[in-house]
Amino acid sequence: MKKNLNNTDKTIRTLLAILLAALYITRIVSGIPGIILMVIATFLLITAFVRFCPVYHLLGISTKKTAPPEKE
């Protein structure tokens, strides 16, 4: 697994996961939609933690900057 998330992407995913979890915990969203939000929040937190998104990988997207080539 090659990392494909930068710091901004990681922060956005973490904040969004917290927001989704808060919606479920405060019962603003409940039932099946709430459970779906929690699954999405868990996915976002895991991908932020490991800095790898399988969806980005499938689509060939990377927000992580690559190191410039070394000059000889």
C-alpha positions in Angstrom: 0.0 0.0 0.0 1.6 3.2 -1.2 0.4 6.3 0.6 -1.8 8.5 -1.5 -3.3 11.1 0.9 -1.7 14.4 1.8 -2.1 16.2 5.2 -5.0 18.4 4.0 -6.9 15.3 2.7 -6.2 13.5 6.0 -7.5 16.5 8.1 -10.6 16.8 6.0 -11.4 13.1 6.3 -10.9 13.2 10.1 -13.1 16.3 10.6 -15.8 14.8 8.3 -15.7 11.5 10.2 -16.1 13.4 13.5 -19.1 15.3 12.1 -20.8 12.2 10.8 -20.2 10.4 14.1 -21.6 13.4 16.0 -24.8 13.3 13.9 -25.3 9.7 14.8 -24.4 10.0 18.5 -26.7 13.0 19.0 -29.4 11.1 17.2 -29.9 13.8 14.6 -29.6 10.9 12.1 -30.7 7.5 13.4 -31.7 4.1 12.1 -30.3 2.7 8.9 -29.1 6.1 7.6 -27.3 6.6 10.9 -25.6 3.2 10.6 -24.6 4.0 7.1 -23.1 7.3 8.3 -21.1 5.5 10.9 -19.7 3.0 8.4 -18.7 6.0 6.2 -17.1 7.7 9.2 -15.2 4.6 10.1 -13.9 4.2 6.5 -12.8 7.9 6.5 -11.0 7.5 9.8 -9.2 4.3 8.8 -8.1 5.8 5.4 -6.9 9.0 7.2 -5.0 7.0 9.7 -3.2 4.7 7.2 -3.0 7.6 4.6 -4.2 5.2 1.8 -7.6 5.4 0.1 -8.5 2.3 -2.0 -11.0 4.4 -4.0 -8.2 6.8 -5.0 -6.0 3.9 -5.9 -8.6 2.4 -8.2 -9.1 5.8 -9.9 -5.4 6.5 -10.1 -5.7 9.6 -7.9 -3.1 10.8 -5.4 -3.1 14.0 -3.4 0.3 13.2 -1.9 3.1 15.2 -3.4 5.9 13.2 -4.8 9.5 14.0 -4.1 11.4 15.8 -6.9 13.9 13.7 -8.7 17.5 13.9 -7.5 19.9 15.9 -9.6 23.1 14.2 -10.6 
